[in-house]
C-alpha cells in the first residue's frame, strides 16, 4: 500500500521534487523548515509545514534527527524521505525512523553504515575484487593522518568520510600542502556533515569520472540504469553530466555496469544509489577503472538519467520503500 503521508527532511529543489512525486502517487506531504527558510518555496508546496531547529542555525536544523522524528510523529507521517545532502546518508536517521515505526525511503541503516562511509565502502569493494586506489585509514587526528601519508606518492586527495558533493575534499599536489589541505577539509566536513573524519587517497593522474545509477528492491534484485559521465567539474562540483557516457569502450562500459551491480548486491542494497568510478585516460593504465565511492541516495543529477530512461527515480524510491519489486515497477 502507498504511504499516506510523507515527510521530506530537506529543503529547496529536492523537497519540491519529492512533493510532486508523492502527490502523483496519492500521498499527502509534510515540509520542515528552519526559521530562515520560512518564506521558501518548499514550505508552500507541501500540504503541511512545520518549523524545526533554533533561529540562527538553519543548517543545524536540517541535521537534527530528533527534530525530524518529532515532526514526523506530530504530523502523523508514515514515511520520511531524505533527498540528498543533510541526513540523506545518515544511518542514525534510518534507525530512528525504524524505532519510531516510520518508513525510511532509502537504504536500511546497516547498508548506510557501509555505503555512506567511504572507507568501509572501499574495503567492501576490495572484498568483491573491484579495483580501488591506495588509501589511508580514516581519522580526525591531524598528526595520525600526516604520518599515514608518509609512504604515499603525490598527488593525493583528502576526502571526508561522511557526505559528498565535493565538500570536505582537497587535492594535494605536494607534501608541503598536506597539513593545510587536511585542516581545511576537516573544518568543511564538520560544518557540512557534523563529522570531521577524513582519509587520504591516491589520485588518478588523468581521470575521467563516470557514475552508474542503480536501483535495488527488497527482494534482492539490483539493476543499473546506465551511466553518467561527470568529468567536467569545478572545485570538485559536477558542472555537466552526459548520459550515456560518450566515447566509452563497450568493454569498459560493461565492466562499470557489472561492478556497480555486483557491489550493490554485495551490500544487500535497496532503493536508489550511484556507484562512482574513475577511469585512467593516459599512460600504461589507460582504460582501467577504479571504484571511488557509493552515494547511497538520490543525486542532484538524477534527472539526467530520467531523461534517457523515462524512469521517475523519486517515484521509484517511494514505491520500493513501500515494498514494490523492480518487476512490479516494470524494471526487472
ZASEKOL-222219 format. One record per residue (C-alpha): residue in three letters; x, y, z. Coordinates in pm, whole numbers. Example, Ala and Ser with C-alpha at 12.3 -4.5 7.8 and 13.67 -1.06 7.14 Angstrom:
<recs>
aa ALA&east 1230&north -450&up 780
aa SER&east 1367&north -106&up 714
</recs>
This chain:
<recs>
aa UNK&east 0&north 0&up 0
aa UNK&east 115&north 353&up -73
aa UNK&east 220&north 573&up 217
aa UNK&east -50&north 809&up 342
aa UNK&east 178&north 1097&up 436
aa UNK&east 545&north 1157&up 353
aa UNK&east 770&north 1400&up 542
aa UNK&east 1056&north 1536&up 332
aa UNK&east 1356&north 1603&up 554
aa UNK&east 1510&north 1857&up 321
aa UNK&east 1456&north 2192&up 153
aa UNK&east 1479&north 2358&up -188
aa UNK&east 1461&north 2182&up -523
aa UNK&east 1477&north 1823&up -400
aa UNK&east 1199&north 1884&up -147
aa UNK&east 970&north 2025&up -419
aa UNK&east 1067&north 1735&up -647
aa UNK&east 977&north 1483&up -377
aa UNK&east 644&north 1654&up -303
aa UNK&east 550&north 1626&up -670
aa UNK&east 634&north 1255&up -681
aa UNK&east 442&north 1189&up -360
aa UNK&east 131&north 1375&up -477
aa UNK&east 133&north 1189&up -809
aa UNK&east 135&north 864&up -609
aa UNK&east -156&north 978&up -393
aa UNK&east 30&north 1062&up -71
aa UNK&east -1&north 1379&up 137
aa UNK&east 317&north 1576&up 206
aa UNK&east 487&north 1738&up 504
aa UNK&east 759&north 2004&up 485
aa UNK&east 1001&north 2107&up 758
aa UNK&east 1173&north 2444&up 756
aa UNK&east 1429&north 2639&up 952
aa UNK&east 1330&north 2988&up 1065
aa UNK&east 1547&north 3136&up 790
aa UNK&east 1354&north 2931&up 531
aa UNK&east 1008&north 3038&up 647
aa UNK&east 941&north 3209&up 312
aa UNK&east 1099&north 2936&up 98
aa UNK&east 906&north 2776&up -186
aa UNK&east 931&north 2424&up -48
aa UNK&east 730&north 2528&up 259
aa UNK&east 447&north 2646&up 35
aa UNK&east 443&north 2335&up -187
aa UNK&east 358&north 2085&up 87
aa UNK&east 19&north 2003&up 236
aa UNK&east 158&north 2076&up 583
aa UNK&east 470&north 2259&up 703
aa UNK&east 635&north 2277&up 1046
aa UNK&east 930&north 2478&up 1183
aa UNK&east 1237&north 2295&up 1315
aa UNK&east 1552&north 2395&up 1498
aa UNK&east 1661&north 2724&up 1652
aa UNK&east 1672&north 3064&up 1488
aa UNK&east 2022&north 3144&up 1366
aa UNK&east 2118&north 2782&up 1294
aa UNK&east 1950&north 2688&up 963
aa UNK&east 2187&north 2406&up 865
aa UNK&east 2183&north 2255&up 1212
aa UNK&east 1803&north 2242&up 1197
aa UNK&east 1804&north 2007&up 897
aa UNK&east 2073&north 1792&up 1062
aa UNK&east 1865&north 1727&up 1375
aa UNK&east 1733&north 1370&up 1377
aa UNK&east 1533&north 1443&up 1691
aa UNK&east 1353&north 1732&up 1522
aa UNK&east 1274&north 1530&up 1209
aa UNK&east 1130&north 1243&up 1412
aa UNK&east 939&north 1483&up 1640
aa UNK&east 763&north 1645&up 1343
aa UNK&east 702&north 1310&up 1172
aa UNK&east 525&north 1179&up 1482
aa UNK&east 334&north 1502&up 1541
aa UNK&east 211&north 1523&up 1182
aa UNK&east 126&north 1154&up 1152
aa UNK&east 371&north 1092&up 869
aa UNK&east 427&north 725&up 797
aa UNK&east 741&north 779&up 587
aa UNK&east 1044&north 1009&up 575
aa UNK&east 1220&north 1100&up 250
aa UNK&east 1572&north 1245&up 300
aa UNK&east 1658&north 1362&up -55
aa UNK&east 2028&north 1446&up -97
aa UNK&east 2266&north 1625&up 139
aa UNK&east 2190&north 1683&up 508
aa UNK&east 2082&north 1348&up 662
aa UNK&east 2041&north 1153&up 339
aa UNK&east 2334&north 918&up 413
aa UNK&east 2290&north 915&up 789
aa UNK&east 2229&north 569&up 933
aa UNK&east 2110&north 731&up 1254
aa UNK&east 1805&north 879&up 1081
aa UNK&east 1719&north 547&up 916
aa UNK&east 1748&north 371&up 1250
aa UNK&east 1547&north 638&up 1434
aa UNK&east 1270&north 600&up 1176
aa UNK&east 1267&north 225&up 1230
aa UNK&east 1241&north 263&up 1609
aa UNK&east 957&north 513&up 1565
aa UNK&east 766&north 281&up 1331
aa UNK&east 814&north 516&up 1037
aa UNK&east 936&north 401&up 695
aa UNK&east 1267&north 545&up 573
aa UNK&east 1267&north 598&up 196
aa UNK&east 1622&north 486&up 134
aa UNK&east 1862&north 204&up 217
aa UNK&east 1846&north 29&up 557
aa UNK&east 2065&north 168&up 835
aa UNK&east 2302&north -130&up 812
aa UNK&east 2363&north -60&up 443
aa UNK&east 2413&north 314&up 502
aa UNK&east 2675&north 237&up 764
aa UNK&east 2888&north 77&up 493
aa UNK&east 2792&north 258&up 173
aa UNK&east 2777&north 602&up 337
aa UNK&east 3125&north 559&up 486
aa UNK&east 3379&north 595&up 207
aa UNK&east 3647&north 392&up 382
aa UNK&east 3417&north 100&up 465
aa UNK&east 3281&north 114&up 110
aa UNK&east 3636&north 90&up -29
aa UNK&east 3701&north -213&up 192
aa UNK&east 3381&north -378&up 66
aa UNK&east 3484&north -312&up -294
aa UNK&east 3824&north -472&up -232
aa UNK&east 3646&north -771&up -79
aa UNK&east 3443&north -807&up -400
aa UNK&east 3752&north -790&up -621
aa UNK&east 3661&north -446&up -758
aa UNK&east 3975&north -235&up -826
aa UNK&east 4036&north 56&up -585
aa UNK&east 4308&north 312&up -514
aa UNK&east 4557&north 302&up -226
aa UNK&east 4424&north 488&up 77
aa UNK&east 4483&north 555&up 447
aa UNK&east 4269&north 465&up 746
aa UNK&east 4013&north 732&up 841
aa UNK&east 4090&north 967&up 1128
aa UNK&east 4009&north 1305&up 1277
aa UNK&east 4361&north 1328&up 1425
aa UNK&east 4578&north 1555&up 1210
aa UNK&east 4911&north 1403&up 1316
aa UNK&east 4792&north 1048&up 1252
aa UNK&east 4684&north 1145&up 900
aa UNK&east 5015&north 1320&up 826
aa UNK&east 5204&north 1008&up 932
aa UNK&east 4978&north 782&up 722
aa UNK&east 5055&north 988&up 411
aa UNK&east 5431&north 936&up 454
aa UNK&east 5478&north 640&up 214
aa UNK&east 5216&north 758&up -40
aa UNK&east 5302&north 913&up -377
aa UNK&east 5170&north 1256&up -470
aa UNK&east 4928&north 1383&up -593
aa UNK&east 4683&north 1276&up -321
aa UNK&east 4324&north 1351&up -229
aa UNK&east 4195&north 1431&up 118
aa UNK&east 3832&north 1316&up 142
aa UNK&east 3565&north 1341&up 409
aa UNK&east 3431&north 1004&up 522
aa UNK&east 3075&north 1140&up 551
aa UNK&east 2873&north 1323&up 289
aa UNK&east 2963&north 1414&up -65
aa UNK&east 2910&north 1684&up -325
aa UNK&east 3280&north 1773&up -327
aa UNK&east 3270&north 1909&up 28
aa UNK&east 3546&north 1805&up 264
aa UNK&east 3769&north 1724&up -35
aa UNK&east 4109&north 1869&up -128
aa UNK&east 4364&north 1773&up -395
aa UNK&east 4722&north 1783&up -270
aa UNK&east 4997&north 1820&up -528
aa UNK&east 5295&north 1809&up -291
aa UNK&east 5384&north 1731&up 68
aa UNK&east 5403&north 2094&up 177
aa UNK&east 5034&north 2143&up 101
aa UNK&east 4910&north 1844&up 301
aa UNK&east 4870&north 1994&up 650
aa UNK&east 4670&north 2292&up 524
aa UNK&east 4457&north 2073&up 300
aa UNK&east 4377&north 1837&up 588
aa UNK&east 4280&north 2122&up 820
aa UNK&east 4057&north 2284&up 559
aa UNK&east 3887&north 1957&up 461
aa UNK&east 3822&north 1863&up 823
aa UNK&east 3669&north 2203&up 902
aa UNK&east 3448&north 2184&up 594
aa UNK&east 3339&north 1827&up 667
aa UNK&east 3246&north 1908&up 1026
aa UNK&east 3046&north 2212&up 919
aa UNK&east 2861&north 2033&up 638
aa UNK&east 2811&north 1684&up 786
aa UNK&east 2884&north 1717&up 1157
aa UNK&east 3182&north 1479&up 1122
aa UNK&east 3545&north 1595&up 1068
aa UNK&east 3679&north 1245&up 991
aa UNK&east 3875&north 1225&up 664
aa UNK&east 4106&north 984&up 486
aa UNK&east 4380&north 1019&up 224
aa UNK&east 4361&north 851&up -116
aa UNK&east 4594&north 819&up -413
aa UNK&east 4493&north 1046&up -702
aa UNK&east 4441&north 933&up -1062
aa UNK&east 4663&north 1140&up -1288
aa UNK&east 4433&north 1197&up -1588
aa UNK&east 4091&north 1087&up -1466
aa UNK&east 3755&north 1052&up -1630
aa UNK&east 3469&north 1039&up -1378
aa UNK&east 3180&north 804&up -1459
aa UNK&east 2897&north 706&up -1225
aa UNK&east 2644&north 424&up -1260
aa UNK&east 2282&north 468&up -1147
aa UNK&east 2142&north 163&up -970
aa UNK&east 1811&north 56&up -817
aa UNK&east 1763&north -230&up -573
aa UNK&east 1446&north -376&up -424
aa UNK&east 1365&north -562&up -103
aa UNK&east 1364&north -895&up -291
aa UNK&east 1739&north -870&up -350
aa UNK&east 1724&north -770&up -717
aa UNK&east 1955&north -493&up -841
aa UNK&east 1967&north -329&up -1183
aa UNK&east 2163&north -46&up -1340
aa UNK&east 2010&north 239&up -1536
aa UNK&east 2323&north 308&up -1738
aa UNK&east 2589&north 563&up -1654
aa UNK&east 2655&north 936&up -1645
aa UNK&east 2984&north 1100&up -1738
aa UNK&east 3053&north 1379&up -1487
aa UNK&east 3416&north 1459&up -1573
aa UNK&east 3353&north 1831&up -1626
aa UNK&east 3389&north 1971&up -1274
aa UNK&east 3482&north 2290&up -1093
aa UNK&east 3615&north 2269&up -739
aa UNK&east 3507&north 1902&up -730
aa UNK&east 3149&north 2005&up -808
aa UNK&east 2998&north 1848&up -1118
aa UNK&east 2912&north 2106&up -1384
aa UNK&east 2798&north 1895&up -1680
aa UNK&east 2660&north 1539&up -1684
aa UNK&east 2620&north 1336&up -2002
aa UNK&east 2426&north 1010&up -2025
aa UNK&east 2513&north 765&up -2152
aa UNK&east 2886&north 841&up -2130
aa UNK&east 3019&north 929&up -2478
aa UNK&east 3316&north 764&up -2649
aa UNK&east 3338&north 486&up -2393
aa UNK&east 3481&north 150&up -2493
aa UNK&east 3194&north -105&up -2483
aa UNK&east 3403&north -343&up -2273
aa UNK&east 3474&north -68&up -2018
aa UNK&east 3107&north 31&up -2009
aa UNK&east 3005&north -330&up -1944
aa UNK&east 3268&north -363&up -1668
aa UNK&east 3139&north -49&up -1495
aa UNK&east 2781&north -177&up -1501
aa UNK&east 2889&north -520&up -1379
aa UNK&east 3097&north -387&up -1090
aa UNK&east 2829&north -139&up -985
aa UNK&east 2559&north -406&up -969
aa UNK&east 2796&north -654&up -802
aa UNK&east 2888&north -401&up -534
aa UNK&east 2525&north -310&up -464
aa UNK&east 2421&north -676&up -442
aa UNK&east 2706&north -750&up -201
aa UNK&east 2570&north -477&up 27
aa UNK&east 2212&north -604&up 9
aa UNK&east 2134&north -262&up -134
aa UNK&east 1779&north -132&up -150
aa UNK&east 1644&north 183&up -315
aa UNK&east 1828&north 426&up -546
aa UNK&east 2204&north 480&up -539
aa UNK&east 2501&north 573&up -751
aa UNK&east 2830&north 384&up -775
aa UNK&east 3118&north 609&up -879
aa UNK&east 3434&north 521&up -1070
aa UNK&east 3741&north 692&up -1210
aa UNK&east 3889&north 590&up -1544
aa UNK&east 4256&north 648&up -1619
aa UNK&east 4290&north 810&up -1964
aa UNK&east 4670&north 833&up -2000
aa UNK&east 4980&north 621&up -1956
aa UNK&east 5015&north 245&up -1926
aa UNK&east 4698&north 214&up -1717
aa UNK&east 4474&north 394&up -1967
aa UNK&east 4128&north 238&up -1979
aa UNK&east 4146&north 91&up -1630
aa UNK&east 3875&north 185&up -1381
aa UNK&east 3874&north 210&up -1002
aa UNK&east 3587&north 233&up -756
aa UNK&east 3592&north 554&up -550
aa UNK&east 3263&north 563&up -358
aa UNK&east 2893&north 497&up -349
aa UNK&east 2630&north 764&up -292
aa UNK&east 2351&north 571&up -114
aa UNK&east 2080&north 823&up -202
aa UNK&east 1929&north 1010&up -494
aa UNK&east 2170&north 1254&up -657
aa UNK&east 2126&north 1607&up -785
aa UNK&east 2197&north 1465&up -1131
aa UNK&east 1923&north 1201&up -1124
aa UNK&east 1717&north 1394&up -1379
aa UNK&east 1981&north 1324&up -1646
aa UNK&east 1916&north 951&up -1612
aa UNK&east 1542&north 1014&up -1607
aa UNK&east 1572&north 1186&up -1946
aa UNK&east 1732&north 884&up -2115
aa UNK&east 1533&north 609&up -1940
aa UNK&east 1190&north 768&up -1882
aa UNK&east 1202&north 629&up -1527
aa UNK&east 1088&north 857&up -1243
aa UNK&east 1359&north 775&up -991
aa UNK&east 1198&north 955&up -698
aa UNK&east 870&north 773&up -751
aa UNK&east 1071&north 451&up -782
aa UNK&east 1232&north 523&up -445
aa UNK&east 896&north 571&up -280
aa UNK&east 742&north 263&up -439
aa UNK&east 1041&north 43&up -348
aa UNK&east 1018&north 166&up 13
aa UNK&east 652&north 58&up 5
aa UNK&east 769&north -295&up -78
aa UNK&east 723&north -300&up -456
aa UNK&east 966&north -507&up -659
aa UNK&east 1160&north -391&up -961
aa UNK&east 945&north -630&up -1162
aa UNK&east 636&north -455&up -1029
aa UNK&east 786&north -127&up -1146
aa UNK&east 846&north -280&up -1491
aa UNK&east 1223&north -261&up -1441
aa UNK&east 1338&north -621&up -1396
</recs>
